[in-house]
Amino acid sequence: MKRYTVKDLSIEEKLRLLCSNGFWHTMDFDGKIPSVCVSDGPVGLRKEEKNEKGETVTLPSIAYPSAQSLANTWNVGCAERLGECLADDCYEKKVDILLGPGANVKRHPLNGRNFEYFSEDPYLAGEMARNYIGGVQSQGIGACLKHFCCNNLEYNRFEQSSEVDERTLREIYYLPFEIACKAKPVSMMSAYNRVNGRYASENKKGFKVLREEFGFDGAMYSDWEAVRDRSASAKAGCDIEFPFSEKNYNQLIEDFKRGKISEAEIDDCVERVLNLAYRCKEMQKGKGVKRTVEERLAVAEKIAAESIVLLKNDDQILPLKKGKSVCVAGCYAKPERGMLAGGGSSQVVSLTEKFDGVALLEERLGVKIPYEGMYYYDKVLGTNGYGDWTGKPFNGRNHAANAEICLIFAGTGAPFEYESYDRPNMKLPYVQERAILDLAAINPNTVVVLFAGSAIDVSAWADKVKAIVYAGFCGERGLNALADVLCGNINPSGKLSETFPAHFESSPVAKAYTDTMVTCYEEGLNVGYRYYDRHPEAVRYPFGYGLSYSSFVYRDLTVKTDGCSAEVSFILENTSEMDGKEVAQIYVQECSPVVYRPIKELKGFVKADLKAGERKTFSVTLNERAFAYYSTADDAWRVNDGTYRIFVGSSSQEIRLCCTVRIENGKLV
């Protein structure tokens, strides 16, 4: 096939190429150039097709753990393997580009799409995104990094302006995209919202940073129906509008005729669209499906197992022991398809239709377990929350009275966490909180399992129960992994990728100015733990927190320096009788900064796999950027001479090791 260039296309073809072909494809001019098919897929491929009746249906596909759950693994290998599996799904359904991952920082705990994003920390979000993209593209399928930029709420997302200062943009909201660009994504998607008054699809300043500083060399396209002015977005560097809009296309033609947009500006976009089309086809040469469906499901289960976070475990009530009588309450133990996931464009029609967590526990414990749904999953919003009683809460109370341990499966799910909609509060639905309080009053040995895509306010009931297990949105093999964690076949190793504040009102965004058109990012750099480090009283469970059935000792922190680079080494020992995994987190603090800086910032992490009684040395290299801040005076990253502390911790609020280093004349000493 001849490879066409910009010079080979007429102006009519160039203008048409910038406006896509229908909903999911780029324009191909009847096979003249390759057509590229894109499809939703941050947590599993969501491919739409017409059935024999002409109806648009979503094809079943593997439902993987959500991005939020993936980040709770703190395992970049999991991100890479997930990407590889998603590539296999794409080959099977003839998709060239997967619309994911989402790398937006989780600024606001009520954002309806938080489950699609990795973390409140830009470094963790960037590293997970980079490895996810690397996994997808290593198999020949393209990735689409999204949503650039500051798409941190769903409220009036088509018009809201995110008002953010330049330093905060660079250090918090741009940083995940900067890190992820190291994986060379073939494409990126702009957001719906405005950034400092400018629509994200017309963000020429931001696109320039991506291309000239971050090395992004792919095609930029709009989020679906996000373009208001096709000429303005093209002039800014938005290469493709999705989906096709006849109105916008006709206006683009008129604008060109009137000289509002030049052919040179059009050619810049056209060249990137052509490069995308040929690049995608070249990437796929000699590649195809590598894993069977069952092998991919096994990967999904492994990721789910590593993502589960043990938040509380008083009296070591977990793991469950054979011989103990157990009851289960809560409809999430036997969820319908799609319940344990967020809603919107990323929601997958799973391969599995029916789920039974009770049966999975019965298999592992070898006993019959009484079950009562207690409340149901209601898709209609109510004034006091969601859902209602099943009509048989007395069964659940009787089961709790007769069992030694009571398990309650609670949570949110679609449409409680949903694209285009923000949560009204951080609490569980009222009927669920009431059930937890009632059953815990009857049986103090109560364990709550939470299925949610973001932080939950547990203040009403956390002190009344013995254990809390945060299962997140764990995908279609998540209940298998959860049953193994509850029964001790798998040692929990997930850590929170976002802070659980005591209440929404104690979060840094609770009092920030917002109206129908503007959201002011008044907290600046103080996003997530950067804020809570100065307000520890506002935290229920800190960033990076998670318990284990094992115990770990940290010791012997050493630092070797080379210029402005530091190799941080330390010993981790599993002092228990059970194999386990520990996430060690490395933070950096500038002791006497000349500009405002957070108390400490995450700059590295290790997920250590240790046998019972095993001891290992681990090392993380910190480069110059680990010590730097973005200077708006110089429009550049700067490292000040002075004293710095390097912390190693098991969470942001549990520091185990600390050492001090100095930078003199730009070098570590």
C-alpha positions, 0 to 999 in steps of 0.5 A: 500500500502506498503511504500517502503524505500531506502533499498527496491529499487535496484540501477537501480531503485534509479538512475531512480527515480532521473530523473523524468517520462516524463515532469510533473510526478515523476517515479512510477515503474508501481505503485510500489510507488506513482507518483506525478504530478506537474504543472505550477501555480504561478497565476493560474493552467496551466495544459497541456494534449493531445487532441483527435488529439494528440496535447498538449493543455493547459486546461482553468483554473481560471486566478488569479491576478499575484504575483505582484498584490497579493503583492500590496494588502499587505494582507497576508490573500489574499495570503492564500485564493489564495493558498486555491483556487489554491488547489481546481483547482489542485484537479479538474485537478489531480495535486499534486504539484503546481509550485509556488510561486516565491519568487525572489526579484525584483532587476531589473525593466526590468526583464521579469518575475517580474510579477511572483514575489512579491516584491523588499523587501525580508520581504514582498516577504517572508511573501506573499510566506509563507502565499501563501504556507500555503494556498495551503498546508492547503488543502492537495496540495503541493507547490513548492517554486522557483527559488532558487536563484538570478534568477533576469533577463531572459537574457541568463538565462541558463548561466548568473552568478549572482555575489553576496556577502555573506551578500547581499545573506543573507539579500536580496536574501535568506531572502524570502526563509528563511521566506517562509520555515516556511510554510514547502513547500514540494518542491523547485525549483532551478533556471537556472542561476549560482550563483557566478559561480556555476549553481543553480542546483549544488549549494551545499552551498545554498542547505546546508543553506536551509536544515541545517539553514532554516529548508527546509525538502522537495525535491529539483528539477531543473527548466525544462532543467536546469541540465547540469551534473546530477551527480554534481546536485545530489551530491549537493542535487538536488533530481529530474531532470525535465523533463526526459533527456535520455542523462543525465540519461545515463550519471548518470549511467556511472558516478555511475559505474565509482565512480563519485557519490556514492550510499550514495549520491544517497540514500540521494536524493532517500530518499527525493523523496520517502518522497515527494511521500508519503507525498503528498498522505498523505496530501490529505487524507480526503481533496478535493475541498472546493470552487465552481468555482464561489466562487473561481472567487469571491476570485480572484475578491476580491484580484484584488480589493485590489491590485489596486493602485491609483497613482494620483488623482488630483482634486478628479476626481475619483471616477467617478460620475453618470451624468458625460459624459465619453469616453473610449480609448485603446484596453485594455478596451476590451482585448483578453483572455490573454492580461492582464497577463504576458507570459510564463510558468505561463500564464493561459488560462482563463475560460473567453474568452471575456472581456468588461470593457466598458460594466462594466462601463456602467452598473455602471454609467447607461450611454452609453459610446463611445469607440475607441480602438486607438491602438492594441495589437501586438505580434510582436516586433517593433523598436519603441515599440509594437503595431500600430494604429487601423486606427481610432485614430480620433474617440478617439480624437472626443470622448475625445473632447465631453466627460467631462472625458476621460479614457485611458486603456493602458499597456503591457502584454504578450509577452511584459513581458515574461519568457525568455525575458526582456523588452527593456525599462520601457516605454509604447509602443510608440503608447500608449504614443502618444495616451495619450499625444494627448487625454490629450491635447484635454481633460485635465480631462484624467484618465489613467489605467495601466495594467502591471506586473512591474514598468512603466516609466510614465515621458512622460505623468504623468503630463499631466493627472489628475489620474493614476490607476495601475491595474497590471495584475489583473486576469480574474475578474480584470475588474469587480474590476476595474470598482467598484474602478473607480466608487467608489463602492470599495475604492482603498487600494493597495500599490506598492510592488516595486518602480517606478523609474523616469526612468530606468537610475535612478535605482540602476542597470542601470550602474551595470556591465553586459556582456554575462556571468556575472551580477555583483550585484554592488548595494549590499544591496541597492535594491529598496527603500534601494537605493532610500532612499538615492536618493529620486530624482530618484523616481516617486512613492515610495515603499509602496505608494498608494492613497485612497478615504479616509484619515487616521491619524496616532498617539500615537506610543508606544513601549513595550520591552521584551528582544530584542523583541518590541511590536509596537502599534499605532492608525489609524483613518479614518477621511473621510466619506468613509470606507477604508483600509490603509497599515501601514508600520513599518521600522527599522533604526540603527542610528550609525551602525558599518557596512554599513546598509540601512537607513531603512528596512521594518520589519512589516506591517498592513492592517487596515480596518476602517469604516468612522470615525473609530479609532483603535489601531494596534500592530506589534511585532518586534523580534530580527532579525528586528534589526539584520544584517548578519555578514560575519566576524562571519557568523551569524546574529548580533545585535549591542548595540546602538540607533535604530529608529522605523518608521511607514509610509504610504509609504517608503518616507512618515513617519508618526510616529517615536520613538527611542529605545536603545539596551544595552547588547543585550536587548531593553531598 
